[in-house]
Each structure stands twice: as C-alpha cells, then as structure tokens.
Amino acid sequence: MPTIVVDVMPKAELLDPQGKAVAGALARTGRTGFSGVRIGKRFELTVDGPVDDALREQVQQIAEEILSNGVIEDVVGIHYEVTNAELAEEASDAASTTADGFGAPAGETH
C-alpha cells in the first residue's frame, strides 16, 4: 500500500517558539554550526489503492484544508512513498519480463 507524506511548516515570517527552544538547547550543549531551527509536522496517509491524478488532487485539498492552518502554516511538500514490498514486486515483475515484453520462465533467457 502506498504512503503519502505531507509536510507542513510554520510560515517563514512567523516566530517558531519550539524551534527557538531547540536552537537554544543546541547552543547550550555545545553543538554549533546551526543558524536556526524550525519545527513542522509530518502526516502519513496510507492509501488503499493506486495513486492516480484524482487522488493526488484530493490529497492536495486535504493538506490545505485539514492538515494545515493556512493562516500560520504552509504545506511544503507532498511525497508519494512506495513500501519495500511494492519495490520488490516491481523488481520481480521487471526481472521476469524481457525487453520484447514476453516473460521467460525462471532460469531461462532468450
């Protein structure tokens, strides 16, 4: 089952108190080289079927209307992830089909 990840961050012009607290903790513990920290939210939506254009449009609408507060937050990314099982299935399908589109029995080549 595909997973859709939606990333939401506070608008750049707004103060991020949690980010400021983490930045202060980094400095207090001697971790230097960081000019700032912003903290956002990550949502993972598991899909029960294929991801098509209609679903992508629906996810964009959900992200803007439900998952984020448009007054203080921006949707900064929507990513479509594939599970390891799906990757293995795709690799298996690709390996069993030759360039001419006909599948060869296991262990045989054309």
KOLVOPA-842250 format. One record per residue (C-alpha): residue number from 0; x, z, y. Coordinates in steps of 0.05 Angstrom, whole numbers. Each point is the difference from the previous one (the first is absolute). Example, Ala and Ser with C-alpha at 12.3 -4.5 7.8 and 13.67 -1.06 7.14 Angstrom:
residues 2
0;246;156;-90 $
1;27;-13;69 $
This chain:
residues 110
0;0;0;0 $
1;29;-19;68 $
2;11;53;52 $
3;-9;-13;74 $
4;41;44;46 $
5;-22;11;72 $
6;50;31;49 $
7;-27;32;64 $
8;43;28;56 $
9;-14;35;66 $
10;-1;-48;59 $
11;70;-6;29 $
12;-20;26;68 $
13;-28;65;-28 $
14;38;64;-13 $
15;12;15;-74 $
16;6;76;-5 $
17;14;-2;-75 $
18;55;-52;10 $
19;30;43;56 $
20;0;61;-47 $
21;36;-39;-54 $
22;50;-29;50 $
23;14;72;23 $
24;10;23;-72 $
25;49;-57;-13 $
26;41;20;61 $
27;-2;74;-18 $
28;25;-13;-71 $
29;58;-44;24 $
30;-29;-67;-19 $
31;20;-45;57 $
32;-7;-74;15 $
33;-76;-1;6 $
34;-30;-16;68 $
35;-72;16;-19 $
36;-50;12;-55 $
37;-72;-25;-3 $
38;-47;22;-54 $
39;-56;-43;-26 $
40;-48;-7;-58 $
41;1;-41;-64 $
42;-64;-18;-37 $
43;0;-30;-70 $
44;-62;-38;-22 $
45;-4;-20;-74 $
46;-37;-65;-10 $
47;-44;-13;-61 $
48;11;-75;0 $
49;42;-56;31 $
50;21;2;72 $
51;-30;-60;35 $
52;-10;-20;73 $
53;-69;34;4 $
54;30;66;-25 $
55;59;-6;48 $
56;-49;-8;58 $
57;-41;59;-24 $
58;62;44;-5 $
59;21;-19;71 $
60;-69;21;24 $
61;3;66;-40 $
62;69;14;28 $
63;-22;-10;72 $
64;-68;35;-5 $
65;9;56;-51 $
66;73;14;-15 $
67;24;2;72 $
68;-24;27;66 $
69;7;-61;46 $
70;6;44;62 $
71;64;35;-22 $
72;25;-39;-61 $
73;22;-70;-20 $
74;-4;-33;-68 $
75;72;-21;-7 $
76;-1;-30;-69 $
77;-42;-21;-59 $
78;40;-13;-63 $
79;-24;-25;-67 $
80;38;31;-58 $
81;0;-21;-73 $
82;9;50;-56 $
83;57;-4;-50 $
84;-50;-18;-54 $
85;-24;-59;42 $
86;71;-23;13 $
87;15;4;-75 $
88;-62;-41;-16 $
89;19;-53;52 $
90;71;-3;-29 $
91;-27;-6;-70 $
92;-47;-56;21 $
93;55;-37;36 $
94;48;7;-59 $
95;-51;-27;-50 $
96;-14;-63;41 $
97;51;-55;7 $
98;10;-45;60 $
99;-48;-52;-30 $
100;-56;52;-2 $
101;-5;6;-75 $
102;14;67;-33 $
103;53;2;-54 $
104;-7;48;-59 $
105;43;61;4 $
106;72;-16;-17 $
107;-8;-75;8 $
108;22;-44;57 $
109;-17;-72;17 $
